[in-house]
């Protein structure tokens, strides 16, 4: 009788197990390097990813220009390949079409408030692109950029582009952070740049007019659209990131009390922080720029915590569900091996964040970092973060950070 029960369990359980096991034989048709395209309102965003079999286990990597994004959560459900990036709650579901030798499916992004954006994706076996574009223009250099959204709100930026033949890389820097690793091309008098890093789905297009101006459009995900204009300007710069956020008149210190991921209340007045330099970092697990800064801060903390340094990350998350947000924060902590305190502060909303920290004049960006000296005084507040995708600006940030501390 026991044997019969065992057989029954195996009959029921084994198919379920294999439906989610990336060691399946039918995974072979997914293995390889793929040219993929995401359908967006402004056109198709190209990116490259690869599927490999390592010791009979599947691994996946998104190749985002110089950045490589490893995907460790891979499963098969009903013959579809599912790639999951838990840090951003991004899902890529693909099905192999043998007639067309291609993959097709959907990319699902999670936005603030738990809102989902779904975009169609197609992928074909990778082929090295042979340059066929006519590149009559050269966008290499520094550009003064103005973005305008559909409510006529303006955002100033600096464009840093590097062109070799028809290939272009670079980024946009703004007062709230950079647009990370951008990759694209020029064709005739047109420029296209894009990035897909698991969270950002950015597509930029522009034409160089007879006056030497770039005029074009920027799309993010399924909803966001801005127009933009660029003018070549080697001397353009952004406002000082330390001047944008500050303490209001009448306030001399930062005060807050939030729960950590274990449910314990944490405040700056706790004994742990007395007499120490403290960095308070406003961040979110959904934010790629916050990932860039967390990678830097985690390593810096490990090297300097014994010198009287503490860091507190106030995490503002996407879900309206506290438990889901705590789960995301724990994943964030694990990904970057963070040993400093992470507190759950609330929802991903700059206005709400400013209400929770009324001593600040505003919260313009995630991340924002507040520097507090050993006496508990706020010494400076830095808005945004210029990460490794900005090249020389990231090097400059590190030098400035080290000199200040």
Order of alpha helices (4+ residues) and beta strands (2+ residues): alpha-beta-beta-beta-beta-beta-beta-beta-beta-beta-beta-beta-beta-beta-beta-beta-beta-beta-beta-beta-beta-beta-alpha-beta-alpha-beta-alpha-beta-beta-alpha
